[in-house]
Amino acid sequence: MGLNPTHKSTMKMENVTNGMESTPTPSMGEGIYENPWIYQGAAFTSADIGEFFGFVYRITNLQTGKQYIGRKYFTQRRKSGNSRRKRTSESNWKAYYGSSKELTEDRKLLGNGNFKREIISLHKTPGKVNYEETRQLFIHNVLTEENSDGTPAYYNSNILGRYMRKDYFKTGTQD
């Protein structure tokens, strides 16, 4: 069953408190996985993938408010053994927490329960997933936004491997 923009999962939900806010978690026995991705207020499971190819997401550190925006595909294509053929299988999207080294360090220090994982949008093609990720990164000014203490508001350190936070942070977009 694929999701449409107004879809809400019908699975039973429990509230689990993670310090600063409450995160819905599916009841046991319903495809539960640790700290599930939340889409439109409900835990997202493999049964919700339908025809979607991937998603754009936001991970928020519940202790500091620092965020990470990225994308993930639901499937992966890999060669199996000595075969020249590639096989498609479900990716590690349920356990995925982004590629940021700084975010990984904070997760190890604080634990996964101190991070909220939200799906911002779902897409049916890789091109639309990639485009929307890039659009969200620029909309949210991930390279220049700062917290009240002057530290970066986002874990993202670059956009497209071309625009680097070190070149823009604290200087805005001026030359």
C-alpha positions in Angstrom: 0.0 0.0 0.0 1.6 3.3 -1.1 1.1 6.5 0.8 -0.7 9.5 -0.6 -0.2 13.0 0.8 -3.1 12.6 3.2 -2.3 9.1 4.4 -1.9 8.5 8.1 -0.8 5.1 9.3 -3.4 3.1 11.1 -1.1 1.2 13.4 -1.5 1.6 17.1 0.8 4.2 18.6 2.4 4.7 22.0 4.2 7.9 23.1 7.8 7.5 24.2 9.3 10.5 25.9 12.8 11.4 24.7 13.8 14.2 27.0 12.3 17.3 25.4 9.4 15.9 23.4 7.3 12.9 22.7 7.8 10.6 19.7 5.2 8.2 18.4 6.4 4.6 18.3 4.6 1.6 16.8 3.3 -1.0 19.2 5.3 -4.2 19.5 4.7 -6.8 16.8 4.0 -4.4 14.0 7.4 -4.2 12.1 8.9 -2.0 14.9 12.4 -0.8 14.6 14.5 1.4 16.8 13.6 5.1 16.8 11.4 4.9 13.7 11.2 7.5 10.9 8.0 9.6 11.4 5.9 10.7 8.5 2.9 12.9 9.0 2.8 12.0 12.7 3.1 8.2 12.3 5.9 5.7 12.3 6.8 4.8 8.7 7.3 1.0 7.9 8.3 -1.1 4.9 4.6 -1.6 4.3 4.2 2.1 3.6 6.9 2.3 0.8 4.6 1.3 -2.0 5.9 2.9 -5.3 8.2 5.4 -3.6 11.9 5.3 -4.5 13.2 7.4 -1.6 12.7 10.2 0.8 14.1 13.5 2.1 14.5 13.7 5.9 15.4 15.8 8.9 17.2 14.5 12.0 17.0 16.7 15.0 19.2 16.5 18.1 16.6 16.8 20.9 19.2 18.1 23.4 20.6 21.0 21.2 18.1 21.4 18.4 20.8 21.0 15.8 19.5 19.4 12.6 20.6 17.4 9.6 18.8 17.3 6.2 19.5 14.5 3.8 18.0 11.9 1.5 17.8 8.1 1.5 16.6 5.5 -1.1 14.5 2.6 0.0 16.3 0.1 -2.3 19.9 -0.7 -3.2 21.4 -2.5 -6.2 24.4 -4.7 -5.5 26.3 -7.4 -7.3 25.9 -10.8 -5.6 28.9 -13.0 -5.4 30.7 -13.7 -8.7 27.6 -12.8 -10.8 27.6 -9.9 -13.2 24.0 -9.2 -12.4 22.9 -6.7 -9.9 20.2 -7.6 -7.4 17.8 -5.1 -5.9 17.0 -5.3 -2.2 15.7 -3.0 0.6 18.4 -0.6 1.8 19.3 0.0 5.4 16.9 3.0 5.6 15.4 1.9 8.9 18.8 2.1 10.7 20.1 5.1 8.7 21.2 8.3 10.5 22.9 10.3 7.8 26.5 10.6 6.6 27.6 13.4 8.9 30.6 12.5 11.0 29.6 15.1 13.6 26.1 13.7 13.8 27.5 10.2 14.2 29.7 11.4 17.1 26.8 13.0 18.8 24.7 9.9 18.4 27.4 7.8 20.0 27.6 10.3 22.9 23.9 10.8 23.5 22.3 7.7 22.1 19.8 7.3 19.2 16.8 8.0 21.5 17.9 11.7 21.7 17.4 12.2 18.0 14.1 12.7 16.2 13.9 11.3 12.6 11.3 12.8 10.3 10.5 12.1 6.7 9.9 15.5 5.1 8.8 14.2 1.7 8.5 11.0 -0.3 9.4 10.7 -4.0 8.9 8.1 -6.9 12.2 8.7 -8.8 15.8 9.2 -7.8 15.9 12.5 -9.6 13.0 13.9 -7.6 14.6 12.7 -4.3 17.9 14.3 -5.2 16.3 17.6 -6.4 14.1 17.9 -3.3 17.1 17.3 -1.0 19.1 20.0 -2.7 16.1 22.4 -2.6 15.6 21.8 1.1 19.3 22.4 1.9 19.2 25.8 0.2 15.7 26.7 1.6 16.9 26.1 5.1 20.3 27.8 4.6 22.1 24.8 6.2 25.5 26.2 5.5 24.9 29.7 7.1 22.2 29.3 9.8 23.5 29.6 13.4 22.2 28.9 16.9 22.0 31.7 19.5 25.4 30.6 20.8 27.0 31.2 17.4 27.4 27.5 16.5 26.1 26.0 13.2 22.4 25.2 13.4 22.9 22.2 11.0 25.2 19.2 10.9 25.4 19.5 7.1 28.9 20.6 6.1 28.3 20.9 2.3 25.7 20.9 -0.5 26.4 18.6 -3.5 30.0 18.3 -2.4 30.5 21.7 -4.1 29.4 24.3 -1.6 31.2 24.0 1.8 30.1 25.4 5.1 33.6 26.6 5.8 33.3 29.0 2.9 29.9 30.4 3.9 29.4 30.1 7.7 29.8 33.4 9.6 30.2 35.3 6.3 26.7 34.7 4.9 26.6 34.7 1.1 28.5 37.9 0.6 32.0 37.9 -1.1 
